[in-house]
């Protein structure tokens, strides 16, 4: 009996840590839950101008803050804090998206509420001029405007983001979704944007994974459109046709080729899961084997949840890789 318990205890289980291994972020998010804001302030101060990590942390903090009054308490206590202004703007974006989800897709969100959210983002940009996050927030909320926002306005927001952080992954992801068929574009416009950004990215940048994120967005659109009608015909090769497989290899080489050994950063976990998912479904064990080696047990809900049960898929594909290399 003891032997059986020992075997069960060593079975692999993916780690869907909502903080992606970032303990400091976890402590700050716990503070928000109990109504404290001081830990959030200290975390953002310690993060400094590491834009990649800062954008990632602010995104997750805003989701935690959306259901509490912690950010309003911080603003009341320190009305001149630039970080509080930036987090409040990001939080308002999450709240307005939550409202849009509540009323249902296809129902217009109150225009005055959207405009107020935009003004909060612009105010945050004035409060902390070097920070890319307010412009990421603007590119996010732009999706909710009926018919989108004007091209000149969208271009200005995009240019302001790139002036501050030209390779900001989260900002690129938000504009990719804006140009997707699920929102204000087409599959073609989305892929054009993703491939242009990937092609212009310097070696070691995660931006090439935009192509794999675009493939997930197309899949979600097709599945949603055919919901209730059974399997989508002719879609079985979506992940594994020649172009899809080539682009997985290209992303691996441009982003991770020659990468020195080292721990995966918290902000890399989700995009690495997108690439791992794509490599698995493209049938490229030589790629996903190395990716699982980088990730170890670190899993993210997206994109696995779009193609089945996340833990089952992550475990199954990782197990197949381990058997193939043993």
Buried (B, 14 or more C-beta within 10 A) or exposed (E): EEEEEEEEEEEEEBBBBEBBBBEBBBBBBEBBEEEBBBBBBBBBEEBEEEBBBBBBBBBBBBBBBBEBEBBBBBBEEBEEBBBBBBBBBBBBBBBBBEBBEEEEEEEEBEEEBBEEBBEBBBBBBEBBEEBBBBBBBBBBBBBBBEEBBEEEBBEBBBEBBBEBBBBBBBBBBBBBBBBBBBBBBEBEBBBBBBBEBBEEBEEEBBBBBBBBBBBBBBBBBBBEEEEEEEEBEEEEEBBBEEEBBEBBBBBBEBBBEEEEEEEBBBBBBBBBBBBBBBBBBBEBBEBBBBBBEBBBBBBBEBBBEBBEEBBEBBBEBBEBBEEEEE
